[in-house]
Amino acid sequence: MNAEQILFILFGAVSLIGAVSVISFRHPIYSALSLVVTFFAQAGLFVLLGAHFVAAVQVIVYAGAIMVLFLFVIMLLNLGTLSAKGPIGPKLKGFAVILGILLAIEGIYIAVNSASDTAVAAAESATGTTTTYDIGKLLFSEYLLPFEVTSLILLAALIGVIVLVKRESQEEN
Amino acid sequence: MENLPLVLILSSIVKILIIVHLLLVGVMLMIWAERRVSGWMQDRLGPNRVGPQGLLQPVADGLKFMFKEDIIPDHVDKPLYVLAPAMLLVPALIVVAVVPFGSSITLFGHEIPLQIADINIGILYILAITSLGVYGVVLGAWASNNKYSLLGGLRSSAQMISYELTLGLGIIGILMLTSSLSLRTIAIEQGSYPWQWNFLIHFPAFLAFTTAMFAETNRLPFDLAEAEQELVAGYHTEYSSMKFAMFFMAEYMNMIVGSAVTVTLFLGGWHFFGLENVGGPVWSGLISFGIFFVKTAIFLFGFIWVRWTLPRFRYDQLMNFGWKFLLPVALTSVVVTGILWITTNSRLVVGIGNAISAFIVVSIVAGLLVMTTPKPAIQESDSQFAPTALDAVE
């Protein structure tokens, strides 16, 4: 077992433990923090794949910005501990079981398929082209249209939020 | 990875040990410097009893912190309360890994760069790790289960998120001209002379970046998270002993690393009038390290200077300043740098264009703010201060 495998197992385990803790903690703040741990471990996995840029973006966007806002809202609303009974009824439970089985099948399918040598070889040939320079070049040439469309969608969302918030505050006045 | 020469592995370990200890000693020196400089600015002496010139005062303080009783109040959320100081300290410590603190030393035929890790996403790594620092403050505040702490934490998280944008945008201009995210490349691309350094080419971005960094390190005039007059001590009200000391160590460490990053990005790194090339393969590396050290120290003095001369912002002023002045200035700097660099390919034009555009943007924003702010109603009651009375005296 080389260093890379040990690190993979470590990050994978941390990420799994974090993901399970998100749903098993009763307190929203602890759940949010577990999600941060998961994001961080996943950034570690990206680094192992040679995707440094994606790893950095994962930490900056999810761990550094979005989850801080989550915590901010939880603290501001002062959400207490969820009660043991919770809002999950029998209907939702059945739904969750079906979704879980589907996900498990998907996971097994991916695990079986990626174990073949071709997938590993493809992944190995793909690494090395993941520097920030290359990503930038691809984004602004081959994927220019999707990139611009995505940024327009984000802009629309931004303006939408401002319009919604603005109207409320004017009514208050 | 397996066939690394022993010299490189050993040198990495030595570099890590030296830098971490330099950082810790730097924190002690900063605490001493802060107290002495503030004393000098307020026309008093400051601590000067322990050791020569009071230099051992931080050691005495540290010992005192260690031997004090570590009180954990009953009403706190214990796991997070214990975790929070570490969550602030660890990011502050690991950011320094990508900062290049000198050119390179050649030992036994191997060139050893004076940097712990030269990764190709250097700047993004710094932004990513510093953005994690906010968790320490927010969790410490929430876990303390105290109104004042919580208010401090909320203020701090809003402030850090707002100023992080400016911090990121301020760097983009440099990235466009160097076309690299590696801090080492950025430092090398800047020449030996001050007029080749980035702070002149990107002057508005430099000011915006530095200001945002003051806000990110929670220093005056942006230390609303721990404003004594309003919030007792903000997010660390409930902390005592070494945990309290850890909050402060993290603050000073953030300052040191922030200064080092600014020196690398904007102030030419280890370059100074060609002095860094003097001497052999070993001496030139050591001299470059010395230059970097002195530059960082001068910048840190600026931190102390600002703290003891500027008053604190009000909270709405802080938000207005961040969103209505710094962000537009940084954003314009990105657009102007991009357009001028593509069309003229001249650093001089980019520098002049940046300065002029920033001036225009600030004037427009200031004009708009003055026009939209309602005039305060003049009160008739205090007639004793009316101009007629003054005229009569004259």
HADDOCK unambig.tbl for C-alpha pairs under 7 A between the chains (distance, minus, plus):
assign (segid A and resid 52 and name CA) (segid B and resid 121 and name CA) 6.86 0.50 0.50
assign (segid A and resid 53 and name CA) (segid B and resid 121 and name CA) 6.53 0.50 0.50
assign (segid A and resid 56 and name CA) (segid B and resid 124 and name CA) 5.96 0.50 0.50
assign (segid A and resid 56 and name CA) (segid B and resid 125 and name CA) 6.02 0.50 0.50
assign (segid A and resid 56 and name CA) (segid B and resid 128 and name CA) 6.12 0.50 0.50
assign (segid A and resid 59 and name CA) (segid B and resid 128 and name CA) 5.59 0.50 0.50
assign (segid A and resid 60 and name CA) (segid B and resid 127 and name CA) 6.86 0.50 0.50
assign (segid A and resid 60 and name CA) (segid B and resid 128 and name CA) 4.54 0.50 0.50
assign (segid A and resid 60 and name CA) (segid B and resid 131 and name CA) 6.70 0.50 0.50
assign (segid A and resid 64 and name CA) (segid B and resid 128 and name CA) 6.68 0.50 0.50
assign (segid A and resid 64 and name CA) (segid B and resid 131 and name CA) 4.87 0.50 0.50
assign (segid A and resid 64 and name CA) (segid B and resid 132 and name CA) 5.42 0.50 0.50
assign (segid A and resid 65 and name CA) (segid B and resid 161 and name CA) 6.95 0.50 0.50
assign (segid A and resid 72 and name CA) (segid B and resid 154 and name CA) 6.68 0.50 0.50
